[in-house]
């Protein structure tokens, strides 16, 4: 069973509330969940959000759609993941960003299959980026994730949870799979209002 943690919050600095903005007849988060459901590997989807009151809207959405969720620390995202791991007792997890409504299930399946067949600590496609932004997939062994928390010194490492591992890549067994097309400059994520309007136009 692969636990897929979808990281989502309403308090985005550049585009507040973006995860619940509409694209066609669904929200951004709704599109992400529906795409992840198409992953062939056995999985459990968890929306990882915060205890902040603003994220009550995400919980309301999850309850309405009968989607599993977990609430944890808002600013220390790394700690939020630790809290989730301790609750679900999962051996590893897949991380998907809540700004990726075009995420391809086949890319996630590829990452999972690599993890299943090898003994890597981390599988990623964005330490060395060849996939478009918005197609990022990261998998990590939960034990490694938990044990590494004591080494974190910088605030940015607690906010961007894989950054510490990429900065210290010699300490870990990391496999970065690549895209043959190398279209890393293509943006398929929603970070700004302009990003949203471009993707919304596609759906409309």
Secondary structure, 3 states (H helix, E strand, C coil): CEEEEEECCCCCCCCCCHHHCEECCEEHHHHHHHHHCCCCCCEEEEEEEECCHHHHHHHHHHHHHCCEEEEECCCCHHHHHHHHHHHHCCCEEEEEECCCCCCCHHHHHHHHHHHHHCCCCEEECCCCCCCCECCCCEEEEHHHHHHHHHHCCCHHHHHCCCHHHHHCHHHCCEEECCCCCCCCCCECCCCCHHHHHHHHHHHC
